[in-house]
Amino acid sequence: ATRFDPVGRKRIALSLEEMAMQRAIPPYGHSNEPPPSRRRASRSLTVYLTLMLTLAALCPTSAFLAPSLHLSRPQPRGFLPPGAATGRNINSAPMLHTTAAGIPFRWLRSDAARHAGVLSVRAQAGEGEGVTSPTPRLPSALYETEAKLRVAIMIEEYASASKFRDEIQKMKAEDPVAGVLGKLREAIEKEDFETAVLLRSQVAKSVMTRARAPKANGAVVDRLLVIDARGQMLTCNPQGDAQFPLGGPVAGEQGQFVQPTWSPGGDLVCATLLSGEVREIVSSRVCVFWALDGSLCTEVDAPFVPFYFYWSPDSAKLSWLTTYKDSGSKAVSLDTFQVLDAEGDVGGASNSSNLVFRTRLRHVDDGVPLFFSQNDQDSRLLVHVGDKKKVSIIEPASVDSEEEKIVSGRPGNFRAPLWIPKSGGLVVFVEAASTPGQPQDLVLADPSSLGGVRKRSLMECEGFSALAVSPDGSKIAVLTRNKKRLQEQLSILEGPFEIDEDWPSTPEAVQTSPSKESLFETNRRAVVFFWSPDSTKLLWLSIPEKDDFARTGKPDIFWEMLDTRNGKQVRFEAHLPSAMFLASYLPFFDQYALSQRMWSPDSDKFCYAGRGSGGEEGVWVQDVPKPGIDPKPPTLVVPGAQAASWSPC
């Protein structure tokens, strides 16, 4: 086997060990050099960044409309999934290898896992003939073992291949989703539809059970969901290896995906599929794929482009926001979509060839602005609708009826209201004062109280406020921004949060700007922030003030982190966030933080997309250092990619 050396511009021989350990080839040719269109975009990114950060600072909370869609150039081809019969994978640098038996292999991606040697290869008797069939693989052990199997087949170590095959069959049989999903497909192929009915319900129950306890049966996913430079989706491990495309034949030649979102258990991935030329969207669809093998689970046409997704805690339902025109003005619509049904037929069309589960779509609410959050225990939605002046809880329990309970008729200057996890249903939001001229309050409320909604104030909030509750419900991060006084403060409130408690709510301020030791020291602002899964670390994106940015001409943007256990702060390497992150996620980060995960499940790493200090663009993974140790530089794992999120487990 050989590989191309981009430095020496020649092919060099690979040993079997090197072949198994080699990292993924960059999407464009054999070097990390971006294509001309990406280089042109990079030169204008600094100007674009200035505009976007100004927009974020001045962004009115009276309109949460669809953020500008970052559409890349028309797609020459979509991804070719395992099982596709012809065509070239657009995200590959093809290299032809021949085994001793004379069978040529087309190397779609040399995405070898660092320790497992993943090789995604396709056996061909010529261009576009015989390919390997997809194999369901979700738990990390399944990914790694199947990686070893593919390497063993490629180097003709068939004794090892036999061993790995048996291990995979055993793991799939033990996995509650992969095993049953394979049986369901076999039943459909044999037209044994009586058995398929039972298996279909069993698959849904397994997915819903795993979503509630995602680490059950060792089903740890630990993968990145990535939008590449061409608007296509893929998943990969944290090293950028074992890349696996999603939705290739669904996207087609001109389609591209936006807003990809993991389900709570990591079994499913949803996204909006846009069809048409750049800046001329012909149609949009909501697509749900199996993370097991990238195949389509279900889809529904969307006349208005969905721009935000939020899964129910059991992965059975999917909620989304769209923007539509009502009497000439724009409005935001909240809709829910039944993805899985474990009880039986709920009506609607199905397509057994694609394992499309019977679905239903219904409207929940609309208004401007509209923000919401999903309860972590049931299907209740906490909704903030600005023009209707309400914060309410909606129970979309059935198709024919819904229950709504008004929590507040005086919503303050904020965006997304939040549930307090593991609190029995407490919620937190910002409420305007009953007397004009008085400051607004951060309010803790118990909507389940008999005789009405019980409330208590946690702190006063001057100006616009953004909220983030830690996953364990023990802390609340609050960003307040008072434009009149030119003041901004990121604070942390410590629990426990109980209605009956009356402890002093003294927020702990987070130092986001260094003390000025010279006239050349810049002030800093926190524009987005995210809690780690273990609730011990708060990560925020630190940017200079607009005046300092204009004066220095340097982006000087970096991630900072506070470890709440010891109060230590860490500053990471400077970078420029990707255009997709700036346009789609940054302006409304407190809403997107509820469903898009930057942190690894073990809270030891985080991912982001952008241009590094050396000029390379793509998705990066940053390791979090141990106390007292300086952080290491981030690792570029998917060159050229536009966005990434980590699996929830």
N, C-alpha and C positions, 0 to 999 in steps of 0.2 A: 504494500500500500504506500501511497505517496501523498504529500500535501504540498500546497503552493506556499512558498516563502515570500511574503510581500516585501521584505527588505531586499533580499538578494534577487527577487524576480525570477525564481527558478523553483522547480519541484525537487523536494528532498525526500529521502526514504524515511519511513516510519517503522519503528519496532512495534510489536504487538502491544507492548505496555504503553508506548506513546500513543498508539492509535486508540486504545481504550480510555486514556486519560485526557485526550485532546479536548480543548474547550470548543464552544460553538463558533462557527465561522460567521463573521459579520454579514448582515443581510445584503450589503452592497459589494459585489465583487469579492476581492480577497484582502481588503484593507479596511481600516476604520474611517476612511475618508468619506464624508457624506456626499450624496449626489449634488449636482449644481444647484437644484432648486432648494435643497436644505441649506447650502452655503449662503445663497442669497437671502433666505429667511433669517439666518443667523445674524447677518449684518444689520438687519432692521429690528432685531429683537430687543436691543437696548431701548430704542425709541418706543417700541410697543410696550415694553415693561413699564416705562415711565407713565404712559397713558393709562395702563391698567391699574397701577398702584394708585394713581390719582383717582381713578374711577372707584376703586375700593374704598378710598378714604371719604369720597363724597357720595357714595352709593346711597340713594334714598331707600328707606325701608318701606315705602308706600307701594313698591312694585317689585314683586318677585316673578319676573317673566323669564321665559326661556333664555338662558345665557347664550351668547353668540356661539354658534357651532363652528368648531375649528375643523374645516374640511380640507383634507389633503388633495393632491391632484387626482385626476381620474385614474381608476385602478386598472392596470393592464390585465391582471388576472387575480382571481381569488385564491385562497389557500386550497391546496389539495389535501384532503384528509386521508388518513389510512383507509384504503379500500377504494379510492378514486382510481379510475381505469386509465386515464390519459392525462396529458398536459404536464407542464413544468411548474414546480412550486415557486412562486414569485419570491418567497423569502429564503431561498436557498442559493448556495454557490455550488452548483453540481460538480461532482468529481466522480469519475467512473473507476470502479474497482472490479477486478476479475478474480474469482476464486480458482482453486486448482482444478475444479470440475468444469471450468469454462463458463460458469454462469455469471453474467455481468450484474453488478449491483450499482444502482444509482444512489449516491449518498445525498439524500435530501438535506440533512443537517448533520454535521458532525457534533451533535449535541451530547457529548459524552459526559456523564456525571463524574464528578471529581474522583469518587471512590468506587463507583459502580460500573463505569464505562458504558454509558448509554449511547447507543448508536441507532438512530432512526433510519433504517435502510429499507429500500424497496427492491425486491427481486424482479428483474425484467428480462424477458427473452428478446428484448429490443425496446424501442421507445414506446411506452404506453401499453405494455402488456403485463400479464399476471402480477398482481400485487398482494401483499400480505393483508389479511383482514384485521380490523381493529379489535383490540382486546380491552374489556373494561378494566380500569385500574384507578383506584382512588387512594387507599391508604398508602403511606409512604413506602412501606415494605413491598407493596405490589409494584409501585413505580420502579424501585431499585432492582427487584428481582427480574422484572421484565427487561430492564436495561441490560442486565447480565445475559439474559437469554439472547437478545439481539446481537450482542457482541459475539457470543459463542457460536451462533449460526454463521455470522459473517466470516469468522476465522476457521470455520468447519470443525469446531470442537464439539462434536455431536454428543459425546458422552456427557459433557457438562450441560449441553443444551437440554438433554433429556431430564437431567436432575432439576434444572431451573423450571422446565415445563411442568413437572410434577409439583414443585413448590407453588407455582402460580395457580395451578388447578386447586390445590389444597386451600390456599389463601382466599381465592375467589369463592370457594364453597363455604368458607367460614365467614366471609364478609356478608352482612345482612342485605346489602344493596347489590353489590356486584354479582353475587351468586344468583339471586332471584331475577335480576335483570337479564342475565344470560339465559336462564330457563324461559323467561317470557319471550325472548326473541326466537328461541327454538320452537316454542309453541306456535308462534305466529307463522314462522316459516313452514311448519307442518300443517297449518290451518286447523290446529287443535284449539279452537276459539273458546271452548268450554273451559279448558285449563287456563287459557290466557286471561279470562275474566278474573279468576281467582288470583293468579300471579300478579295481575295489574294492581289489584287492591293491596296485595302483600308488598309490592315494591313501594307504593305510596306510604304504607304504614312504616316501612323500614326507613325511608327517607325522613319522615316526620319524627320518628323516634330518635334517629341519629342527630337531627337538628336540635332536639332538646338536650341531648348529651353527646356532643360531637366527638368526644374522645373515647366513646365506648368501643369495645372490640379492637382497640388499637388503631382506629381510623383517623390518623393524624395526616392532614393534607400537606400543610406547610409549603404552599406554592404561591407564586406570583401570577396575577392575572394582568396581562399587558395588552395595550393597544400599540401596534407597531407603527412604523413610519407611513404605511399605506392604509391605515385605518382598519387593519385586520386584527383579530384577537388570537392570543396564544396564552398558554400557561407554561411555566417553567419552574424549576427548583430555585432556591435562593442564590445559587451560584450562576444562574442563567443557563444551565444545561437542561437536558431532557425537555426541550421545547416541543410543545404539542399544540397544533392549530385547532381552533374552534370555528365551526360554521362556514367552512370553505364553500361547498356547493350551494349553501343557502345565500351567501353574499353575492355570488356571481362575479362578473367582470367589473361592474361599476359600483357595487355595494361596499359600504364601509360601516363599521360599528362605532357607536358612542355610548357612554355611560355603562360600561360592563360592571356587573355587581354580583359578588358571591352570595349564595344562599347560606344561612346560618350553619348548616352542617357540612358545607363544602361539596355537596353532591351535584348542585346545579349552578349554572351561570346564566344570568339574563343580560340583555343588551338591546338597544335600539338599532335596527338595521336601516340605514338610509340608502335609497337607490336613486341614481341619477348622476348628472354631471356636477362638478364643483359649483356651488352657489345656485344650483338649480335642482332642488330636491323633488323628485318625481313622486316618491311614495316612502312610507316608513312602516316598519313592522316591529312588534315586540317579539323577540325570539328568546326561548329558554332552551339551553343545551345541557346535556349530561357532561359533567366534568370528567366522568369515567372515560369517555372515548371521543367526546366532541360531537356526538350525534344529536340531532334535534329531538327535544322532548315535546315541545309545543310552541305554537306561534299564534299571533292574532294581528290583523291589520290595524294600524293606528292612523286615522285620518289627520290627527294632529300629533306632532313629533313629541314623544315622551322624553323629558330631559332629567328626570330623577326617579330612581327606584328605591324601594324599601321593602324587604321581605318580612313576612310574619315570622314569629319565633319558631314555628314548626315547619317552615318552608312550604306550607300548603297554599298560601296566598301571596300575591305580589301587588303592592300599591305603587302608583306612579303619579307624577304631575305632568300636565301638558298645558300649553298655551293656545287659546283660541280667541277668535274675534266675536264679540257680542255687541251688536248694534254699533259697529264701528270702532269699539274700544276693545283692548285686550283684557282677557281674564285668564285665571289659572284654574284648571279643573283637577280634582283629586278623584282617581278611579282605582278600583280594586279588581283583581284578576285571579280567579280560582285556578291554580296550576295543578294541584294534586287532589285527588278525592279518594279517601280510604274506605268510604262507606258504600260506594256503588255509583250508579248513573245519576248525573245531575243535569243532563240535557246538553245539547250542543253537538257540534260535529266532531268526529274523530277520524284520524288517519292511522290505521294500525301499522302501516309500513314504516312510519316514522315514530312509532310509539307515542303518538299525540294523545295525551290524556284529555279527557273531556273537560271542557273549560267553561267558565262564565265570566262575563265582564259587566261591571256595574258602576254607576256614578255615585260618588259619596257627597262631595261638596264642591263649591267653587267660590271665587272671589279674588280680590287683589289687595294686599299680598296674601299668599296662602302658604303656610308652613305647617309641618306636622311631625309627630313622632309616634312610633309603634310601641305599645306596651310589651314588656319582655315576658309576660306570662300568658297573655290571651290576645284576642283580635282587636281590642279597643284601640282607637286612634285619638291622640290628643292634637287638636287642630286650632291654629291661630289664623283667623280671617280678618284682615285689617279693615276693609270697607264695611264689613258687617259688625265691626266692633265686638268681637267675641273671641273668647278662648273656651273651647268646648270639648267634650269627650263624646265620640261617636262610636256606636257599636254596630258595625255592619254585619249583624249576625245572620241574616237571611236575605234572600233575593227580594222578598216582598215587604220587608219592614226594616227599620233601623231605629235605634234609640239614640237620642242626643241629650246630653246634660250640659247646661251652660255653667262654666266654672267662673268666668269673669266677663263682665260687660264693659270693662275699662282697660283693654290691653294697652301696655305702654310701648315705648320705643325699643323694640327688639324684634327678633325673627322667630326662631324655633322654640316652642315650649317643650319641656322635657319631663319624662317620668323619672322618678327616683328608683333605681333598681333595688329589688329585694326589700321594698318598704311596705308592701301591701297595697300599693296604688297611689302613693303620694306623688304630686306633680309640682314643678317649679316653673315660674314664668315671671315676667315683669308686668306690673300693674300700675297704671297711671293713678295719681293722687285724686282723691275725691274733691279736694279744694284746688282750684286753679292757682298756679304759681308755686305749688309745693313739689318737692322732688318725688319721682316715682320710686316704687319699692320692688325689690326682689322678693316674691311671695312664695311661700310653701303652702300648698293647699291639699286638703283631704276631701275629694269629691264624693267619697262613699259614706260620709257622715250622715246620720239620720237627722232630718230636719233642715238640710241645707249643706252648703260647702263651708267647711271650717278652714280658716286661713291664719297665717301669722307672717309678719315681715321678718326677713332674714337680714336685709341691709338696704340702705338707700342707694339708688343708682342715678347719677346725674348724667344725662345724655344717653346716646345709643348704647345698648348693652348686648353682648353676645355671651352665651352660656355653654358649658360643657360639664356634664356630670360623669364622675369616674365610674367605671364598670361595676365596682362593688357598692356604689351608692354612698360612699363615705365622704366624698369631697365634691365641691362645686367650684369650677374655675369660671370667673366672671371678668369679662373685658368691658370696661366702661370708657366711653369716648365723649368728652364734652368739647364741642367745637368752639363754642363761644369763649371758653376759658383756655382753649388750646391745651387741654389736659387729657391724658389717657392713662389708664391704670389696669394692669392685669393682676387679679387677686384670687386667692384660694380660700374658700370657706370649708372648715372642718366640721364633720358631723359629730354625733348622730343627728339626723334630721327627723324630728318628731313634732307633731302639732302641739302636744301638751308640754313640751319642754320650753323653757324661757331663758336659755343660756345666752349670754352676751354674744351677739353675732359680730365679732371683730374679725374682719377679713385680713388675711396675711398677704401683704403686697409682694409681688414678684418683681425683682429688679430686671427690667428689660432694657434700660439705658445705663451706660456706665457713668460714673461721676465725672464731671468735666474737669480735667486736669489741664487742658489747654484749649485755645480757640479752635484747634483743628480736630478736636474730638467730636464725633457726630452723635446726635441723639438717635435713639432707636425706637422702633415701633413693633409691636407684635400684631400681625395681621391674621394669622390662623394659629390654632392650637389644638392638640390632640392628647388625650390620656392614653397611657400604655394599658394593655389588657390586664396587668396585675395591679393597676391603680396606684403605682408608686412613683411614676414619672410623668411629667408634663412636658410635651414638646411643642415649641412654637417657632414660626418663621419670623426672623428678625430682619427688618429693613430699615434703612436710614430715613429720616424725615425728608419730605419733598425738597425743602430748601437745601439741605445737605447733599441730597442726591444730585440736584442741578449744579451745585457748586463744585463738587468733586468730579462729576462725570463717571464715577465708578459705581457699579451695582452694589457691591459690598453687602450681599444678601446671604444669610446663612441660617441654619437651624440651631436653636439653642434648647437645652433641656435642663429641667430642675428635678433633682431626686428629692422627693418630699421626705424621705427617711432621714437624710442627713443635711438637707438644705444646700447641697453642692450643685453648682451650675456648670454646664459643659457647653462650649461653643464648638460647632463643627465647621468643616471646610466650606468656603464661599462657593456659590453656584448661581446660575440664572435659572429660575423655574421654567418649565416648558410652556409654550404658548397655550396648549390645551389646559394645563393646570390654571394658568392665569385667567383664561377666558371662561372656563366652565366651573371651576371649583372654588377659586379664591374669593370671588365676590359674595358667595353664600356658604362659606365653609362650615358654619355651625349646623346647617342642614345636612351637608354632604358628610360631615364627620360621623353621622349616625349610621351610615351604611358603607362608606369607603374606608378601608383600614390601611393605614400606613405602617403600623407596627406588626412585627412578627408575633405569632401566638405566644412565644415564651418571653416577650418583652425585651429581648436582647438585641434586636436590630430594628431598623425601619427602612422603608424604601421611598424613593421619590424620582420624578422625571425632570430632566433639565440638562443644562450645559455645565460641565465641570470647570474647574479652574484652569485646566489644560486645554479647553476648547472642545472636548469630546461631548457629544450629545447622546442621550438615551436614558435608560432606567438605571438607577444606582441603588446599592444596598450599603447602609452605614451600620457598622457594629457599634454598640454602646459600650464604652470602656468601664472597667471596674473602678471603684473609688480610688482616687489618687493617681490614676494612670491617664496619660494624654490620649485622646482619641486617634485611631488610625485613619488614614485617608479612606474615603468611600470606594467601593468597587463598582466599576461599570459592568453590568451583567447582561443588558440587552441594548446594544448600540442602535441609535436612531429611533428608539421607541418614544412615544408621546405621553403615556400615562401608565400607572401601575397601582395595584392594590394587593394587599396580602390576604391570603385565605384566613377565615376566622378561627381555624383550628389546624 
